[in-house]
Amino acid sequence: MAPEAEETQPALAEPGPRAVVDKAASVASSQASTAEEYVIVHSGPRKASKKTVPADDDEPLIDTTAALAKNSKKTRRTQKLQQKRQKKAAARDRPESFLDLPAELLQEILGYLQPSELYRVQLLNHATRQFILQNERAIAKDILDRRYWVLQRCFPLPVPLEEVDESSRFALLNPRREKMTEVHKKPYQHIKPLDPRDLCSCPTCLVAWNNLNVVLDLAHFQPFLNTREPIPMIPRGTSPEWNTELTEAHAKVVQRAMVSPLTYAAILEMHLSSIVGTLLRQVRFPPQTRVHQHNKMISTKTLHPNTLYSVTERDANGFDKFLERDGALPSCVYTESQVE
């Protein structure tokens, strides 16, 4: 029975040559992959590994990237446009006129001018005139305190009647008092009488009114005195038309000075010019004629004003500080030998 059983089982086929080759190749590849896992290949010296430093969140990031230099037509055009805009912006910031200066600084500058110069500055344009008129009182105060400190104490302004208290106003308008003030009206043909209905008629205001009118009258005839021409004379009891117009004009100026400090400063400037011109007339306009005296030809030139009052051209600088000096001869002018 056993040999039959063996005959009934199928016989195993023996592997062919191709199968043997494939099996051998698979075994070889598996061995090679296993060997590669344990082989370390050294290609050169070992370098230290770069460790990344963690960034601190508190430290600011600094961009150290340099800008690339651009050199093209478009870049040059852009740069030129930017330069033009910068120049225009700088020109806008720069003051184009002295009116662009601060008001306090401009007022300080104008306070150093003379009143006549300030009147010429007003003719510059409308804006300048408006600024001077708006700040007239402050500018005039600076001019008066700086240039005419002595004269403004010698020649005060009369007081308007509306500023006088009611009781005094009633007494000043009394008809009996108007007759008392006639002495200040009749003798002066070159002064327009004060109107007691507009101005205070007290003795102080009457003298102040007359003084300011005389100042203007004296300044009007300075050219006649400088050229030694006779002043027009007015016959007693008459009033020529030219004299009436002149006194009216002077009275209007004085009335204007009562409300305009700049006009008051201009009157003092005119009087200071008259004073200096009188003291230095022999120097500025020396006489040209000569007369006989003791059989000698001598000049009619009088004693030098510098010897009398120590006034020189240096004092004629638009300030009245020299008027505080003594009017008598200074002791340093004459020595003892000269007095003997």
Sequence and secondary structure as in RCSB ss.txt:
>XXXX:A:sequence
MAPEAEETQPALAEPGPRAVVDKAASVASSQASTAEEYVIVHSGPRKASKKTVPADDDEPLIDTTAALAKNSKKT
RRTQKLQQKRQKKAAARDRPESFLDLPAELLQEILGYLQPSELYRVQLLNHATRQFILQNERAIAKDILDRRYWV
LQRCFPLPVPLEEVDESSRFALLNPRREKMTEVHKKPYQHIKPLDPRDLCSCPTCLVAWNNLNVVLDLAHFQPFL
NTREPIPMIPRGTSPEWNTELTEAHAKVVQRAMVSPLTYAAILEMHLSSIVGTLLRQVRFPPQTRVHQHNKMIST
KTLHPNTLYSVTERDANGFDKFLERDGALPSCVYTESQVE
>XXXX:A:secstr
 HHHHHHHS       HHHHHHHHHHHHHHHHHHHHTT     S            SSS            SHHH
HHHHHHHHHHHHHHHHHHS SSGGGS HHHHHHHHTTS HHHHHHHHTS HHHHHHHHHTHHHHHHHHHHHH TT
HHHHS    BGGGS HHHHHHHT HHHHHHGGGGTSS TTS    TTTB  SHHHHHHHHHHHHHHHHHHTHHHH
HTT       TT   HHHHHHHHHHHHHHHHHTT HHHHHHHHHHHHHHHHHHHTHHHHS    EEEETTEEEE 
  S HHHHH   GGG SS  GGGGS SS  TTTS HHHH 
